[in-house]
Amino acid sequence: MTHEIAVIPGDGIGQEVTPAAVQVLQSVDVDFDFVAAEAGDEVKAQTGEALPQETREIAADADATLFGAAGETAADVILPLREVVGSFANVRPARSYPGLDAVQPDTDLVFVRENTEGVYSGIESEIADGVTTLTRVVTGDASREIAEFGFRYARQNGYDDVTIAHKANVMRETDGLFLETAQAVGDDLGRDYGTALMDALAMHLVMHPEDYGVVICPNLAGDMLSDLAAGLVGGLGLLPSANVGPDNALFEPVHGSAPDIAGEGIANPSAMILSAAMLLDHLDYGDAADDVRAAVESVLADGPRTPDLGGDASTEAVTEAVVDRL
């Protein structure tokens, strides 16, 4: 069976790490048909649209999408792309790797982030000169869907510890609904779980990340906490992510377009390649996904490494090393 994969490099280092992920996927025993598409700052400058309709259609029709990064137009690209694939869950693993100088070498976390609402709903207004508002949207249906996904993910991937992050002591209606709904899901499934105020959780994750496994989060909390966890394991260059919908999905590194190093050929491709491994999992090629992760882990441990990890290797050299391991 051949799977159609939309490939959208985007801006900055997305242009460098996305081809690396494609090269790795071409090295596994799975048939792919890669369809190139464009989005981001340069496309907007040329066409007036950061996410052209043609790109939307390619992503909608594909079996999955690989996306690199977007620059100033990020909100105009990634949020609509997530809508195109029907994504309701953003999955962000953060784990430390042997051989790297991680702040917390025992970290093995997965943030399951609600992906459709919260403060990212885009409902903002200027109600008077110098006075703006932001409407935070939380629904029972979306909260239930992400909680069910999070508990299911934990079971399927061998995580015993599930924590529901919230701030219901202040945002009593919105996070109150999120917390109550997620707790009800856990109770209905007969699963053990903990709850944690998201600010206190940030502190505990820094001090004792080994106490946590899967963290089910509202939208903004998942965004912030997963970036914090990146600092525990060696940086954003190591964090992949999946935006999962009922029938489609989008895979992207957590890092941005990194304009300060774009074009220099030194971007760390690990997060993008690990995102490709998550794509393989999504398409039920678990053995191939494990092989890719093992190859990345081997290269991270033994080198070569890009400058962000203390080495001097190029993006191309690291990619070729991963392919060699495969």
Buried (B, 14 or more C-beta within 10 A) or exposed (E): EEBBBBBBBBBBBBBBBBBBBBBBBEBBEBEBEBBEBBBBBBBBEEEEBBBBEEBBEBBBEBBBBBBBBBBBBBEBBBBBBBBBBBBBBBBBBBBBBEBBEBEBBEBBBBBBBBBBBBBBBEEEEEEEEEEEEEEBBBBEEBBBBBBBBBBBBBBEEEBEBBBBBBBBEEBEEBBBBBBBBBBBBBEEBEBEBBBBBBEEBBEBBBEEBEEBBBBBBBBBBBBBBBBBBBBBBBBBBBBBBBBBBEEBBBBBBBBBBBBEBBEEBBBBBBBBBBBBBBBBBBBEBEEBBEBBBBBBBBBBEEBBBBBBBEBEBBBBBBBBBBBEBB
